């Protein structure tokens, strides 16, 4: 006999599945936003930073893209943070903002 499930479906660590899926979607959306920001920033301001700094941002972007191919939300968050750090490092070292003009 089918029994009705009462309450939310929980993951193995006790977190409701709906919450887990929402967090994963949020992490992916943030990652996509940061990738777009990095690309736009390099396009607009790439001539104002060194080749080493460009390489750091491109490497962090590639690592994040690879993380997005998988399903590990924590890895996506970690790689997103690494990209943020690469961008912030360049902002701190520049007299002009490295962020796109819409920020």
Secondary structure, DSSP 4 states (H G I P E B T S, - for coil): ------S--B-TTS-BHHHHHHHHHHHHHHHHHHHHHHHHHHHHHGGGS-HHHHHHHHHHHHHHHHHHTS--HHHHHHHHHHHHHHHHHHHHT-SS--S-TT-
